[in-house]
Amino acid sequence: MLKSYVQELEALSTLKKFCYVKSFSGGLIYVDIPAEGSPAVGDHLCLYDPAGKAIAAEVVGFTADNLVLAPLSPLGSVSNRTPVQIKTHTSMLERSMLDPEPLLSRVVDGLGEAIDGLGNIHFDARKRSILLDDSQPLQRQAITEPFQTGIRAIDSLLTVGKGQRMGIFSGSGVGKSTLLAALAENSQSDINIIALIGERSREIKEFAEIKLSAESRAKTIIVASAASDQPIKKIRAAYTALGYAKYFCSQGKDVLFLADSFTRLAHAKRELGIALGEPPVARGYPPSALVLLSELVEKTGPARSGSITAFCNILVEGDDFDEPVSDSMRGILDGHIMLSRKIAESGQYPAIDMSASISRLMPDIVSTEHLEAALKLKNLIHSYRENEELITIGAYTKGLNHVSDEAIRLKPLWQAFLQQNLLSGQKISFKDSLQSLFSLNDNIK
């Protein structure tokens, strides 16, 4: 008879089970493996400092004798023999999340907690979102319909489809974040999910309060993890944001998922992986860092109902587009938008290098007339870029190449076509972008 009562008492949440900290190294905490009810990778535990303050941590690995924890917040006065409370298992990858609809227009951290100072968020605990799983490849719908971004250079020359995954590549200070904000402001989406990973606190505030209008904020959830956050919390922010995107996609919504940046996410995973003893095989990146990028990208795309169209910022270190993160992401994504420092310095924004950018699905989602007009204009721009140095110093001889001659003659027209004031909220419809493309092509001899 006593056994049944003991089992009931152990099931009560008020009964706390503890183990203890054994050591701390490389940002990771090693604790005793409890005799029973051992947590799994992805579960959450609580450490308690001498003042009784709880510090959340996540299980990221284990050895024969120890659980390995990554703290989700800065450590206080944690020392040897600090008690660790075993909480309910909530796997990061498979946990059910509360219905995120109350989060619209709010800014939350990687744990789904409000950080915008607008008060607590009240959920309906009876409503649960879908699990953060992947659709089977053959269950996904084909991408056949264009996704309107409101940015003329993209809609006309790099047309994106609903459910397509695009990368925005550039070095620092070339306009990636501004372009991302313009996509959130101008695109034709039902819901925006924005993941700001490893961003400076100032930029998070600017993005949330300045770069988005009230209309856009009403359909947007921002999941932010500051540069000062622990690596595991940055990774959690990406998973949490994708969980919200998957939920709205399951409701039949066309979701725009924006991430800034996947490079800082890879840095966080690199820091965690190396601390766990993984070999840094690709210029300092362990295998798990690059696998994480592929895993997250595959959670976006078209579904049986709804879609998640993704734009992922990739900060190219040292303007080296062949470094591991850039190279890996180009192979995963359905296209890439390359931003050029040289074009940005000339005053053209968005500073898209059309010669190096491509939308792999554009031929499948636009008319033959649209595709031919886009290729014709891109060829013109490419010819100019190839001869730009000769043209600048006056060494180009007119008449040697007809396409280059036309590119020089029409430069003011195609430059004006590519230019768009993203900070002013200038929104251009897909129809108007296409009309401008055809009009410009009419001038090409």
N, C-alpha and C positions, 0 to 999 in steps of 0.2 A: 504493500500500500504506500509506503513512504517513497518508493521509486517514482511513482506517477506524480506525486507532489513536487519532488525535486526537479523533475523534467519541466513542470509548469513554471516553477520559479526561475529556472535557467532561461526559459523563453521570454521572460519579462525584460523589457528594455531598460528598466530601472536597475537591473542587476548587472553591474559592470565587471568585465573580465579584464585583467591586466597582465601585461608582460613588461619587460624592462629594457632600457637602452643599454647596449654593451659597448658600442664604440661609434665614433663619427669620423668620416674620412672622405675627402673629395666632394663635399656637399651632400653626401649620403649618410643615412643613419642606419646602424645595424642593431637589431633588437633580437631578443630571445624568441625562438619559435614556441608559441604556446603549446601546452600539452594536448589540447583538443580545440577543435574549431579553427584550424589554421587558416588565415586569410589567403586569398589568391591574388595574383598580379592584377592590379587595377583597383583593388579594394582600398577603402579609406580607414585610417586609424587616427587617433588623437593622442598627441603627447601633452604632458602637463608639466609646465615649469614650476619652480618652487613657489611662485605666487598663485598657482592654481589656474593660470591662463592656458586655455586649450590651443594647441598648434596642430593644424590638420596636416596630414602626410599621406602619401599614396604608396602602395606596395609596387615596386618596380622590378623586383627580383628576389631571389633567395639562394642561400647556400645550404650546406648540410645542416648547419646549426643555427643560422640566422635568417631573419627576414631583412630585406634591404628596402628602406623607405626613402622617398624623395619628399622633402618638405614643400608644402604649397604656399608657405608664407615664411618671412624671415624668422630664424630661430631666436628665442629669447635665451634665458639662462638654462639651457638644456645641458645636462651633465650625465655622467655615468650613473646608472640605476634610476634615471628618470622614468616614472611609470608611463606606460603606453596603453590606452584603452582600446580594446577590440570593439569596433562598432559593426553595425549591420553591413554585410557585404554589398557593395554597389559597384559593379565592374564598370570601368570607364567605357569599354567598347560595347557592352551589351545592356547597360542599364536603361530602364524606361525613364524618360524625362517627363516632367509635368508639361501640360499643354502650354506652349510658349505665347499664345495670343495676348495675354496680359503684358507681355514684354514689348509690344509694338510701341515705338517712339521712345524707348528707354535705352540706357547704356548699362550693360552688365559686365562682370568680369568672367573669367574662365570657369567659375563655379556657378554661374547664373545668378549671382547676387548683385543688386543694384549698386552702382557707383556714381550715379548722376546727381545725388542729393535730393531726389524728388520723392523720397519716402519709400517705404516697403512695398513690395509687389505681392499682391494677393492672388493666389492661384486657387483654382477649383481642384482640390486633391482627388476628386473622382475622375477627372479627365486625365488621360495619359497619352503621350505621343507614341509614335511607332518606335520600334527598336532601331538603333543606328546600324542597320545591316546594309548589304549591297543587293541590288536587283540582279537577277540572273541575266546574263547578256542577251539571251534570246527573248526575254520579257520586255526589254526596252523598246520603245517606239523609235522608228527611224526619224532622223532630223530632216525635215522637209520645208520648214517655214522660217523665214528670216526673223531675227530678233532686232527690233528697232532700238538703237542706242542713242539716237538724237545727235550723233556726232558725224558730220558729213563725210569726212575722210574715211571713217570706218564703214558706215552704211553703204557707201558707193563703191569703194575699192577693196574693202576687206570684210565683206558682208558676213555677219555672224548668224548662225541659226539658233533657234530655241533649243537649249540643251547642249550647246557647244561649249567646249572648254578652251579658253584663250589665255595666253600668257602675255604680260606687258613687261618687256625687258629693257633695262637701262642702268647706267651708273647712277650715282647719287646726284640729286639736284637737277634732273632733266625733265621732271614733270609727271612722274608716275602717280603720285598721290593726288595731284590735281586732276589728272585724267580719270582716276578712279572715282573721285567725288563727282565729276561731270557725268559719268555713267550712272551713278546712283540718282542724280538729279534729273537727267534727261531721258533715261531709257523707259521703254514701255513694258514695265514689269508690274506684277501684282504685289510682290513683296520683295524687299531688299534685306539681305542678311550681310552685314559687313563685319569681317574679322580683322581687327587691328592688332597685330601680333608683334610685340617687341618695339612698339612705337614710343616716342618720347611723350611724356604726359601732356606737354603743351600741344602737340599735334592731335592727340585724342580729343582734347577740348575744342580745338579749332574745327576739327572734322564734324563733331557732333553739334556744335552751336553756331558755326559760321558758314560752313560750306554747304550745308543742307537747308533747304527751305522748309517751312512748317508743313507743307503738303507732302514733301518727300519724307520728312521725319515720321509722319503719321503711319507710313507703311514700312518703316525700317526698324530693325533691331541691330544695335551695335554691340558686338562682343569684343571687349578691349583687354589686352594684357600689356602692361607698360614694360619698358625696357628694363626696369629694375626688378620685375617679377622673377620668381624662381623658374628654371627651365621647364619643370613639369607643368607649371601653371600656364605657360605659353602654349604648350602642346594641348593641354586641356581646353584652352580657348578655341583652338581650331576644331576639335571634336565637338565641343558644345555648339559652336556656330553651325557646323554641318548638320548636327542633330536637329536644330531649329529649321534649317533649310529643308531637310528631309520631311519634317512634319508638314510644312505648308505645301510641299510638292505632293504629298499623299492626299491633300485636300483638293487636288486638281489645279493648284495655282502655278503660274509661271514665276519662278523665283530667280532673282538675280543675286548670285553669291560673289562677293568681292573680298579678296584677301590681300592684306598688305602687312608683312610680305612673307612669301614662302622661304626666302633666304634666311630671315631671322628665325623662322620655325626650324629650318634645318640646323641653324646654329644651336638652338636649344636642344635639339635631339642629339647633336654632336657632343655637346657638353655632358649630357646625361649618359650617352653611350660610352664615351671614353672613361667616365667615372665608374661605369660598371665593368670596365676591362675589355671593351671591344677594340679590335685593332683599327687604327686610322688608315684605311687602305686607299682612299681617293683624296689626295691632297689634304689629309687631315680629317676627312669625313669617314666615320665608320659605316658599314653596310646598312645598318638600321636607319640612318638618317635619310638616305636616298630611297629606301623602301617606304618610309613614312610618307614621302611626297606622292609616290605612286598610289598608295593606299587611299590617301585623302582625295586626290583628284578623281579616282574611280567612284567615289561616293556621290559625285555630281553627275550631271547629264540628264537625258530624257528618261522618263519612267512610264509606267502603264497609263498613268494619268498625271498631268502636270510635268514640269521640267525644272531643272536647275541649270541655268546658264552661268558659267563661272568665268571670272576674270581674275587671274592670279598675278600679283606683282612679284617680279623677281629682281632683286637688287644685285646687279652684276658687279662683282668685286674687281676693282681696278680696270673697269671697262673691258674685261676679258670674257667674251661671250662663250668661250670654250671651257670655263671653269666648271667643276663638277655639278653644282646645282643647276646652272643654266643649261648645260649639256643634257642633263637628265630630264629636266622639265620640257625641253623642246621635243624629246622623244615621247613624252607622255601626253602632251596637249594636242588639241585639234587645230592648232595654229598659233602664230606668235606675232605680236606687234612690237617692233624694235624702235625704241626712241633713240635719237641721235643727239649727242652733245653738240656737234657741229651745227646741226639744223636749229637746235634750241638757241645757240649763241647768235644765229642770224636773225632771231626774233620771231621765228615761225612756231606757233603752238596750235594744236599739239605737234610736237617735234617728231613725227612719225617718219621713219626711213622706209619709204615704199619699196625700195629695191630689195630690202632684207626682210620685209614683212609678208606674211601670207595667211590666208584663211583656207584651210584644207577642204572645208565643206562648201565653200562658195559656189563651185561649179554645180553642186547638187541642189541648190536652193534658190538660184536666180535664173532669170530668163536668158536665152542665148544672146539677145540684143544687149542686155545689161552686162553680161560677162565679156562680150567682145568690146564694148565701150570701155570697160574697166581695164582690160588688158592693153588696149590701145593707149590709154592715158598713162598707165604704169610704165609702158615701154618708152614713152616720151620722157617721163621724169627720170627713168633709169639712164637713158642716153645722156641727159644733161648732167647727172651726178657723175657719170664715168668721165666726162670731159670737163668737169667743173674747174679743175686747176688750170687747164689750158685756156679756158674761156676767161677766167679771172685775170690772168697775166697777159691776155691779148694774143696768145700764141695759136688760138684755134683759127683754122682757115675755113671760111664759109664755102659751102658747096661740096665738101668732102663727104658729108653724110647728111642725107635729107632729113632723117629723124632728128638729128642733133640741131640742124638748122631750124626746124619747126619748134623744137624745145626752147631754143633761145628766143625765137620770135614771140612765142606764147607764154614765156616765163611769168609775166605779170598776171596772166589769167589763171594759170594752174597754181601759182603761189597763193592767189586770193581764194581759190577753190579749197585748198588744203587748210587755210587759216581759219580759225574759229575761236572767238573769245570765250573760253570755258568758264572763266570766273564771273562773267556777267550774267550767266544763266541763259545764254543764247542757245536755244533749242531749235533744231532743224528737223523737220519730219522726213521720214524715209522717202516719201513721194517727192518732196522738194529736192532732196539730195540727188535722187535719180534724174530729175529734170535738169538740174545744174550740170550733171555729168554729161548728159546728151547734148546740152547746149554748148558745152566746152568742146566736145568732140566734133561738133559741126564746124568749128574754126580750124581744125587740123586738116591740112591739105594732103 
